[in-house]
Amino acid sequence: MEKYKRQDVSPVEKENERDENYQSSNPQIDSERTNRNYHLIHPQGKYIEMINKRLAILTLKRKIRSDAILMNSFVISSAGEFFKDMRVWEQRAFFEDCTRFFIDKYGYENMLSAVVHLDETTPHMHLNFVPINDGRLSSKSLFDRQKLAELQTELWEQVGKKYDLQRGKENSQATHITAAEHKARVIVQSAEQKRDEIDRQTEQKHIFIAVLVYEKT
């Protein structure tokens, strides 16, 4: 889960809502497949405009701080193996179930966008919403450590079980990483896999040449 202040919203939107012309430093994005991305919640305007409209109808006791968290985002996915043998409609059904879970829990009126990206290594969905709790903007009250752990359990019970997914170990001391850190790791892993593949192909080529030479002589 990521938290975004006002100045961070537009850059996130730009990547989430990208088209084939989007220029990215992320080598995982294949622009030729970007047209396969699709929405389960389509934004009704720019993110920041939607946020402003949502906040404008709240009865707030104090002015919103300039450094307030205006948007929370979740990246929903699973290991690549999970999607490997899935048919298109099954994959979409999984993301629809996840979207429905978040709508039921945090309110459709607070949702900004839910977009599934199929132009990267592993299918995943970016779900963005305004953190409104009891009529006030408060990401902190929605997402402390305990509530995030409870959220993980609820999502697994309501969606994960249906798809035979395993819940992450409860009370694990493992360090959670940000979406950016995760992408960085994926990029490194992809580069290592490509390097290994090149090494393997080079080795096979050398063997093939050796065989040809042997047979020729």
C-alpha positions as a printed Julia matrix, in Angstrom:
217×3 Matrix{Float64}:
   0.0     0.0     0.0
   1.3     3.43   -0.96
   0.39    6.87    0.4
   0.46    9.92   -1.84
   0.45   13.64   -1.1
  -0.92   16.23   -3.52
   2.31   16.66   -5.51
   2.61   12.89   -5.99
  -0.84   12.25   -7.42
  -0.32   13.38  -11.03
   2.88   11.35  -11.65
   1.12    8.23  -10.36
  -1.87    8.96  -12.57
   0.37    9.41  -15.59
   1.85    5.94  -15.19
  -1.4     4.23  -14.18
  -3.43    5.69  -17.03
  -0.74    5.39  -19.69
  -1.28    4.8   -23.38
   1.0     3.48  -26.12
   2.86    6.81  -26.28
   3.85    6.82  -22.61
   7.6     7.19  -22.15
   8.91    5.23  -19.2
  12.29    4.29  -17.77
  10.78    0.98  -16.69
  12.0    -1.69  -19.16
   9.24   -4.02  -17.98
   6.62   -1.98  -19.86
   5.97   -3.24  -23.36
   4.23   -0.37  -25.17
   3.03   -2.75  -27.87
   0.84   -4.44  -25.26
  -0.35   -1.29  -23.48
  -3.6    -1.3   -25.47
  -4.49   -4.52  -23.62
  -4.69   -2.68  -20.29
  -8.25   -2.16  -19.07
 -10.26   -0.45  -16.32
 -12.6    -1.94  -13.77
 -13.17    1.55  -12.32
 -12.71    4.23  -14.94
 -11.64    7.65  -13.59
 -14.21   10.39  -14.1
 -11.63   13.07  -14.81
  -8.14   13.78  -13.51
  -7.3    12.18  -10.17
  -6.66   15.47   -8.4
  -9.91   16.95   -9.72
 -11.83   13.94   -8.42
 -10.09   14.21   -5.07
 -10.93   17.9    -4.77
 -14.59   17.24   -5.6
 -14.78   14.46   -3.02
 -13.22   16.59   -0.29
 -15.4    19.6    -1.16
 -18.57   17.83   -0.04
 -17.17   16.77    3.33
 -17.93   18.75    6.46
 -14.41   19.24    7.74
 -13.61   20.88   11.08
 -10.23   22.12    9.93
  -8.39   22.99    6.75
  -6.64   20.12    5.03
  -2.89   20.29    5.58
  -0.61   20.83    2.6
   1.22   17.58    3.4
  -1.93   15.48    3.91
  -2.24   12.07    2.31
  -4.85   12.51   -0.43
  -4.65    9.11   -2.12
  -3.95    5.54   -1.12
  -2.98    2.97   -3.71
  -2.81   -0.8    -3.74
  -1.07   -2.98   -6.29
  -2.98   -6.26   -6.49
  -1.32   -9.25   -8.08
   0.14  -12.67   -7.4
   3.1   -14.73   -8.52
   3.39  -15.07  -12.28
   2.71  -18.8   -11.98
  -0.8   -18.02  -10.69
  -1.75  -16.33  -13.98
   0.16  -18.71  -16.25
  -2.67  -21.09  -17.19
  -5.57  -18.7   -16.55
  -7.99  -17.94  -19.33
  -8.66  -14.26  -20.03
 -12.09  -14.27  -18.38
 -10.75  -16.06  -15.27
  -8.0   -13.49  -14.87
 -10.5   -10.65  -15.22
 -12.84  -12.33  -12.71
 -10.01  -12.39  -10.15
  -9.39   -8.66  -10.5
 -13.14   -7.95  -10.45
 -13.47   -9.83   -7.16
 -10.58   -7.84   -5.69
 -12.12   -4.57   -6.88
 -15.48   -5.46   -5.37
 -13.77   -6.21   -2.05
 -12.19   -2.75   -1.9
 -15.4    -1.01   -2.99
 -17.37   -2.76   -0.25
 -14.76   -1.91    2.36
 -13.87    1.69    1.48
 -16.87    2.94   -0.53
 -17.41    3.38   -4.25
 -17.74    7.13   -3.76
 -14.08    7.24   -2.68
 -12.72    5.23   -5.61
 -10.6     6.99   -8.23
  -9.45    4.24  -10.53
  -8.86    0.51  -10.85
  -6.74   -0.3   -13.88
  -5.29   -3.67  -14.83
  -1.88   -3.62  -16.5
  -1.12   -6.43  -18.92
   1.86   -4.72  -20.53
   4.37   -5.78  -17.89
   5.87   -9.11  -16.87
   3.08  -10.07  -14.45
  -0.58   -8.96  -14.67
  -1.48   -6.62  -11.82
  -4.03   -3.99  -10.88
  -3.5    -0.48   -9.52
  -6.43    0.54   -7.3
  -6.5     4.15   -6.12
  -8.9     5.87   -3.73
  -9.34    8.79   -1.35
  -8.86    7.66    2.29
 -12.1     8.88    3.86
 -12.95    7.49    7.3
 -16.01    8.6     9.27
 -16.45   11.63    7.05
 -12.89   12.87    7.32
  -9.69   12.52    5.35
  -7.53   10.17    7.37
  -5.2     7.63    5.81
  -3.55    7.12    9.19
  -6.74    5.91   10.85
  -7.43    3.45    8.04
  -4.01    1.94    7.62
  -1.93    1.32   10.68
   0.12   -1.88   10.95
  -2.65   -3.86   12.64
  -5.35   -2.82   10.17
  -3.15   -3.68    7.22
  -2.62   -7.15    8.65
  -6.38   -7.51    9.13
  -6.94   -6.28    5.58
  -4.61   -8.93    4.22
  -6.54  -11.62    6.09
  -9.93  -10.32    4.93
  -8.83  -10.15    1.3
  -7.52  -13.69    1.49
 -10.69  -14.99    3.15
 -13.06  -13.26    0.71
 -11.05  -13.57   -2.5
  -7.81  -15.5    -2.08
  -9.39  -18.73   -0.87
 -11.66  -18.79   -3.9
  -8.6   -18.94   -6.13
  -6.61  -21.36   -3.94
  -4.11  -18.69   -2.98
  -2.15  -18.93    0.24
  -2.18  -16.13    2.77
   1.16  -14.61    3.71
   2.44  -15.69    7.11
   0.68  -13.75    9.88
   2.83  -11.75   12.28
   5.77  -12.27    9.94
   8.86  -10.19   10.67
   9.56   -9.96    6.94
  10.1    -6.42    5.74
   7.44   -5.06    3.39
   8.73   -3.16    0.38
   7.22   -0.32   -1.61
   5.83   -0.68   -5.12
   8.89    1.15   -6.47
  11.23   -1.21   -4.64
   9.27   -4.18   -5.94
   9.54   -2.93   -9.52
  13.26   -2.39   -9.07
  13.65   -5.97   -7.89
  11.6    -7.27  -10.82
  13.78   -5.3   -13.25
  16.96   -6.75  -11.72
  15.52  -10.28  -11.77
  14.44   -9.85  -15.38
  17.91   -8.64  -16.37
  19.48  -11.62  -14.59
  17.1   -14.01  -16.36
  17.95  -12.47  -19.74
  21.65  -12.71  -18.96
  21.27  -16.38  -18.02
  19.3   -17.0   -21.21
  21.99  -15.34  -23.32
  24.66  -17.39  -21.53
  22.64  -20.56  -22.16
  22.14  -19.75  -25.85
  25.82  -18.88  -26.23
  26.79  -22.17  -24.6
  24.43  -24.09  -26.89
  25.86  -22.24  -29.89
  29.39  -23.22  -28.88
  28.32  -26.83  -28.49
  26.61  -26.74  -31.9
  29.72  -25.27  -33.54
  31.88  -27.84  -31.82
  29.68  -30.63  -33.16
  29.8   -29.21  -36.67
  33.57  -28.93  -36.53
  33.84  -32.43  -35.15
  31.58  -33.87  -37.85
  33.34  -31.92  -40.57
  36.77  -33.14  -39.58
